[in-house]
Amino acid sequence: MLLRRPLYHLSLFGFLLSILLFPPAVSACGLPFQASIAAEQALIVYAEGRQQIVTAVQLADITGQAAIVFPVPSAPEVDQPPGGEELFAYLDEATRPIERVVSRVVWDSGATEGAAPTSAVDVLGREIIGGYDVARLAANDTQALDRWLDANGYELPAGASAILDAYVAEGWKFVAIKLADQTVATGALAPLRMSFATDTIVYPIRLGALSAQPLAVDLYVLSRGRITIDRLETTYAGPVDQLDPAPPAALASLLSGAPYLTRLRAFALDPSSLTTDFVARSAPDNEPYRAVETTYTEIRPAESYGILLALCCLSLVSLFSISMGFAFKRHFDAISPEPD
């Protein structure tokens, strides 16, 4: 049960998060509230029983007041991390796969593309943080939570209430986030960091089953050692102090929370397969790893004909030269006198 609780509730957290982070075709695990997502990435930092999730939010297709709700396994703290604006650009650069270019002939033209609540809903705190109106909530009744969310501009989609039931029953807390008044309605907002206690590293994905599109996830995990997560491909693993380039000064404190970085990705998860959340476990060893990404350069038929013609000509010349050599040898053998 200790493993299941963070999984269930963080799944709504991640599901809601991704709608503020991914376009509909690739949203990972969030519920949209009058917006769609342009991109999602998350940094998880885990040390001594406490987990941080840092996420950047980029909103698009705003039709009203965009909002999102994050369940978390215990009373959360919410702030903006130092250097957050450059975090994901740096991590992508430092962990990107090694590029390999391979040429190949293409013969067809196919196209490619805190305290227990004393009432049904208890507002633990409400602050304006970096353009967000952030409310930290505790609830002991799902219907009351639904009413609070509806009254404050959060209209949950069909299917979400059943999952909220499990979160409420297990005593999880919630972080409700929407754009603050006067905040620009589109574009990227500075990353937010949510910190909470949990017994294991988890990434919420179960509510991704409500998505109508394949899901994508790009996770960076800082922990004591290399980790692995089922259904996610490891593309980078290595000690933080060996990152190249080294972290800029603005990110030094954020990336010093744990000594080892693992990057894991998935590009097209089937929503129907998302019946459990992602749980991180220790890898067999801490062997560094960096993926190799192959890029194919295509030689179109018109180009390949020229190459083939040149090869054929070269072969014919070679054959002609060999034939002439044998012919001259036979001729000289015929006119040469026999030895005495």
C-alpha positions as CSV (number, residue, x, y, z in Angstrom):
1,M,0.0,0.0,0.0
2,L,2.9,2.4,0.6
3,L,3.8,2.1,-3.0
4,R,0.3,2.3,-4.3
5,R,-0.7,5.5,-2.6
6,P,1.8,7.8,-4.3
7,L,1.1,6.1,-7.6
8,Y,-2.6,6.6,-7.6
9,H,-2.5,10.2,-6.6
10,L,0.5,11.4,-8.5
11,S,-1.1,9.9,-11.6
12,L,-3.7,12.7,-11.5
13,F,-0.9,15.1,-10.8
14,G,1.0,14.1,-13.9
15,F,-2.1,13.7,-16.0
16,L,-3.2,17.2,-15.2
17,L,0.4,18.5,-15.5
18,S,0.8,17.3,-19.1
19,I,-2.2,19.1,-20.4
20,L,-0.4,22.3,-19.5
21,L,2.7,20.9,-21.1
22,F,1.9,18.9,-24.3
23,P,-0.2,19.5,-27.4
24,P,-3.2,17.2,-27.7
25,A,-1.4,14.7,-30.0
26,V,1.3,14.1,-27.4
27,S,-0.1,15.1,-24.0
28,A,1.3,12.8,-21.3
29,C,-0.9,12.6,-18.2
30,G,-2.9,15.8,-17.6
31,L,-6.5,17.1,-17.7
32,P,-7.0,20.2,-19.9
33,F,-9.0,23.1,-18.5
34,Q,-9.7,25.5,-21.3
35,A,-6.3,25.1,-22.8
36,S,-4.0,22.7,-24.6
37,I,-0.3,22.1,-24.1
38,A,2.6,23.0,-26.3
39,A,5.3,20.9,-24.6
40,E,6.0,18.8,-21.5
41,Q,9.2,18.0,-19.6
42,A,9.7,17.2,-15.9
43,L,12.7,17.0,-13.6
44,I,12.3,14.7,-10.6
45,V,14.7,15.1,-7.7
46,Y,14.5,12.4,-5.0
47,A,16.5,12.3,-1.8
48,E,15.9,11.1,1.8
49,G,12.2,10.4,1.3
50,R,11.3,13.7,-0.3
51,Q,10.5,14.2,-4.0
52,Q,10.5,17.4,-6.0
53,I,8.9,17.7,-9.4
54,V,9.9,20.7,-11.5
55,T,7.8,21.3,-14.6
56,A,7.7,23.9,-17.3
57,V,4.3,25.0,-18.5
58,Q,3.5,26.2,-22.0
59,L,-0.1,27.0,-22.7
60,A,-1.9,27.2,-26.1
61,D,-5.4,27.3,-27.5
62,I,-6.7,29.3,-24.5
63,T,-10.5,29.6,-24.5
64,G,-11.0,31.0,-21.0
65,Q,-9.1,30.8,-17.8
66,A,-6.7,27.9,-18.1
67,A,-6.3,25.7,-15.0
68,I,-4.9,22.5,-13.8
69,V,-5.0,20.3,-10.6
70,F,-2.2,18.2,-9.2
71,P,-2.8,15.6,-6.5
72,V,0.3,14.9,-4.4
73,P,0.9,12.2,-1.7
74,S,1.4,14.6,1.2
75,A,1.1,18.3,2.1
76,P,3.1,20.1,-0.6
77,E,5.3,23.1,-0.8
78,V,5.2,25.0,-4.1
79,D,7.8,27.5,-5.3
80,Q,9.8,28.5,-8.3
81,P,13.3,26.9,-8.5
82,P,16.4,29.0,-9.1
83,G,17.4,29.1,-12.8
84,G,14.3,27.3,-13.8
85,E,13.9,29.3,-17.1
86,E,17.1,27.6,-18.5
87,L,16.7,24.2,-16.8
88,F,15.3,22.1,-19.6
89,A,17.3,23.7,-22.4
90,Y,20.5,22.9,-20.5
91,L,19.4,19.3,-19.6
92,D,18.5,18.6,-23.2
93,E,21.9,19.8,-24.4
94,A,23.9,17.9,-21.8
95,T,22.0,14.6,-22.3
96,R,21.1,14.6,-26.0
97,P,22.0,11.4,-27.9
98,I,25.2,11.1,-29.8
99,E,24.4,11.8,-33.5
100,R,25.5,9.4,-36.2
101,V,24.8,10.1,-39.9
102,V,24.3,7.2,-42.4
103,S,23.6,7.6,-46.1
104,R,21.1,5.3,-47.8
105,V,19.5,5.0,-51.2
106,V,15.7,5.5,-51.2
107,W,13.9,3.9,-54.2
108,D,10.4,5.1,-53.6
109,S,8.9,8.5,-52.9
110,G,6.7,7.6,-49.9
111,A,5.9,10.7,-47.8
112,T,6.9,10.9,-44.0
113,E,5.4,13.0,-41.2
114,G,0.0,19.5,6.7
115,A,-2.9,19.1,9.3
116,A,-5.9,16.8,8.6
117,P,-8.9,18.8,7.2
118,T,-11.7,19.6,9.5
119,S,-14.2,20.2,6.7
120,A,-14.9,18.5,3.3
121,V,-12.4,20.9,1.6
122,D,-9.7,22.7,3.5
123,V,-7.6,25.4,1.8
124,L,-4.2,24.8,3.3
125,G,-2.8,27.9,1.5
126,R,-3.3,30.1,-1.5
127,E,-0.5,32.2,-3.1
128,I,0.4,33.9,-6.4
129,I,3.6,32.3,-7.7
130,G,5.2,33.4,-10.9
131,G,2.0,34.2,-12.8
132,Y,0.0,31.3,-11.2
133,D,-2.8,31.4,-8.7
134,V,-1.8,28.3,-6.6
135,A,-4.2,26.8,-4.0
136,R,-3.1,23.9,-1.8
137,L,-6.1,21.7,-0.8
138,A,-7.0,18.9,1.5
139,A,-10.3,17.0,0.9
140,N,-12.2,14.2,2.6
141,D,-15.2,14.1,0.2
142,T,-15.0,13.8,-3.5
143,Q,-18.3,15.6,-4.2
144,A,-17.2,18.5,-2.1
145,L,-13.9,18.6,-3.9
146,D,-15.8,18.6,-7.2
147,R,-17.9,21.5,-6.0
148,W,-14.9,23.5,-4.9
149,L,-13.1,23.0,-8.2
150,D,-16.2,23.9,-10.2
151,A,-16.8,27.0,-8.1
152,N,-13.2,28.1,-8.7
153,G,-13.1,27.6,-12.4
154,Y,-11.9,23.9,-12.7
155,E,-14.4,21.8,-14.7
156,L,-13.2,18.2,-14.5
157,P,-13.8,16.0,-17.6
158,A,-15.7,12.8,-17.6
159,G,-13.9,9.9,-16.0
160,A,-11.8,12.0,-13.6
161,S,-14.1,11.8,-10.6
162,A,-13.7,8.0,-10.2
163,I,-9.9,8.5,-9.9
164,L,-10.3,11.4,-7.6
165,D,-12.3,9.1,-5.3
166,A,-9.2,7.0,-4.8
167,Y,-7.0,10.0,-4.1
168,V,-9.4,11.4,-1.5
169,A,-9.9,8.0,0.1
170,E,-6.2,7.6,0.7
171,G,-5.7,11.1,2.1
172,W,-3.8,12.8,-0.6
173,K,-3.6,16.6,-0.9
174,F,-4.1,18.6,-4.1
175,V,-2.5,21.6,-5.8
176,A,-4.9,23.6,-7.9
177,I,-3.2,26.0,-10.4
178,K,-4.6,28.5,-12.8
179,L,-3.3,31.6,-14.4
180,A,-3.5,34.6,-12.1
181,D,-5.4,37.7,-13.1
182,Q,-3.5,39.9,-15.5
183,T,-1.2,37.0,-16.6
184,V,-0.6,36.6,-20.3
185,A,-2.9,33.9,-21.5
186,T,-0.5,32.1,-23.9
187,G,3.1,31.2,-24.0
188,A,5.6,29.7,-21.5
189,L,5.5,30.4,-17.8
190,A,8.4,30.0,-15.5
191,P,8.8,26.5,-14.1
192,L,7.1,25.5,-10.8
193,R,8.5,23.1,-8.2
194,M,6.3,20.9,-6.0
195,S,7.9,19.2,-3.0
196,F,6.4,16.4,-1.0
197,A,7.2,13.4,1.1
198,T,6.9,9.9,-0.6
199,D,8.5,6.5,0.0
200,T,9.4,5.9,-3.7
201,I,10.0,7.7,-6.9
202,V,6.9,7.8,-8.9
203,Y,5.6,9.5,-12.0
204,P,1.8,9.9,-12.5
205,I,0.5,8.4,-15.7
206,R,-2.7,6.5,-14.9
207,L,-5.1,9.3,-15.9
208,G,-3.4,9.3,-19.3
209,A,-5.8,6.5,-20.0
210,L,-8.4,9.2,-20.5
211,S,-6.5,10.7,-23.4
212,A,-7.7,10.2,-27.0
213,Q,-4.2,10.5,-28.4
214,P,-0.9,8.6,-27.9
215,L,1.1,10.0,-25.0
216,A,4.8,11.2,-24.8
217,V,6.9,11.6,-21.7
218,D,10.4,13.0,-21.2
219,L,11.7,12.6,-17.6
220,Y,15.0,13.6,-16.0
221,V,15.5,11.9,-12.6
222,L,18.1,12.9,-10.1
223,S,18.6,10.3,-7.4
224,R,21.3,8.3,-5.6
225,G,22.1,6.1,-8.6
226,R,20.9,5.1,-12.0
227,I,17.2,4.1,-12.1
228,T,14.9,2.4,-14.6
229,I,11.2,2.7,-15.3
230,D,9.2,0.1,-17.2
231,R,8.0,1.2,-20.7
232,L,10.4,4.2,-20.7
233,E,13.6,4.0,-22.7
234,T,16.8,5.2,-21.0
235,T,18.6,7.7,-23.3
236,Y,21.2,9.0,-20.8
237,A,22.7,8.0,-17.4
238,G,25.7,9.4,-15.6
239,P,26.9,11.3,-12.6
240,V,25.9,14.9,-12.3
241,D,29.5,16.0,-11.8
242,Q,30.3,14.5,-15.3
243,L,27.7,16.5,-17.2
244,D,29.2,18.2,-20.3
245,P,28.8,21.1,-20.4
246,A,28.8,21.6,-16.6
247,P,25.6,23.1,-15.1
248,P,25.6,26.9,-15.2
249,A,25.9,28.6,-11.9
250,A,22.2,29.4,-11.8
251,L,21.3,25.7,-11.8
252,A,24.1,24.5,-9.5
253,S,21.9,24.3,-6.4
254,L,18.9,22.7,-8.2
255,L,21.0,20.0,-9.7
256,S,23.0,19.2,-6.6
257,G,20.0,17.6,-4.8
258,A,21.2,14.1,-5.8
259,P,24.4,12.8,-7.5
260,Y,23.1,10.8,-10.5
261,L,21.0,11.8,-13.5
262,T,18.9,9.4,-15.6
263,R,16.9,10.6,-18.6
264,L,14.0,8.4,-19.7
265,R,11.6,8.9,-22.7
266,A,8.6,7.5,-24.5
267,F,7.1,9.0,-27.6
268,A,3.8,7.2,-28.3
269,L,2.3,5.4,-25.3
270,D,-1.0,3.7,-25.8
271,P,-3.5,5.3,-23.4
272,S,-5.3,1.9,-22.9
273,S,-2.0,0.5,-21.5
274,L,-1.7,3.1,-18.7
275,T,-3.4,1.1,-15.9
276,T,-0.6,1.8,-13.4
277,D,1.7,4.7,-12.7
278,F,5.4,4.7,-13.5
279,V,7.5,3.5,-10.5
280,A,11.3,4.0,-10.5
281,R,13.5,1.2,-9.3
282,S,17.3,1.0,-9.0
283,A,19.1,-0.2,-12.1
284,P,21.5,-3.2,-11.8
285,D,24.5,-0.9,-11.9
286,N,25.5,2.7,-12.3
287,E,27.2,2.2,-15.7
288,P,27.1,5.5,-17.6
289,Y,25.1,5.4,-20.8
290,R,24.4,7.7,-23.7
291,A,22.1,6.7,-26.6
292,V,23.2,6.9,-30.2
293,E,20.7,8.5,-32.6
294,T,21.1,7.6,-36.2
295,T,20.2,10.2,-38.9
296,Y,19.8,8.8,-42.4
297,T,20.6,11.0,-45.4
298,E,18.6,9.9,-48.4
299,I,20.0,9.5,-51.9
300,R,17.0,9.8,-54.2
301,P,16.7,7.6,-57.4
302,A,17.9,10.3,-59.8
303,E,21.0,10.7,-57.7
304,S,21.5,7.0,-57.3
305,Y,21.2,6.4,-61.1
306,G,24.2,8.6,-61.6
307,I,26.2,6.8,-59.0
308,L,25.2,3.4,-60.4
309,L,26.1,4.5,-63.9
310,A,29.5,5.6,-62.8
311,L,30.1,2.3,-61.0
312,C,29.0,0.4,-64.1
313,C,31.3,2.4,-66.3
314,L,34.2,1.8,-63.9
315,S,33.4,-1.9,-64.0
316,L,33.3,-2.0,-67.8
317,V,36.6,-0.2,-68.0
318,S,38.1,-2.6,-65.6
319,L,36.8,-5.6,-67.5
320,F,38.0,-4.1,-70.8
321,S,41.5,-3.5,-69.3
322,I,41.7,-7.1,-68.1
323,S,40.5,-8.5,-71.4
324,M,43.0,-6.4,-73.3
325,G,45.8,-7.6,-71.0
326,F,45.0,-11.3,-71.7
327,A,44.8,-10.5,-75.4
328,F,48.2,-8.9,-75.5
329,K,49.6,-11.8,-73.5
330,R,48.3,-14.4,-75.9
331,H,49.6,-12.4,-78.8
332,F,53.1,-12.1,-77.4
333,D,53.0,-15.8,-76.5
334,A,52.1,-16.7,-80.0
335,I,55.0,-14.7,-81.6
336,S,57.6,-15.5,-79.1
337,P,60.1,-18.2,-80.2
338,E,60.0,-21.5,-78.2
339,P,63.0,-21.8,-75.8
340,D,65.7,-24.2,-77.0
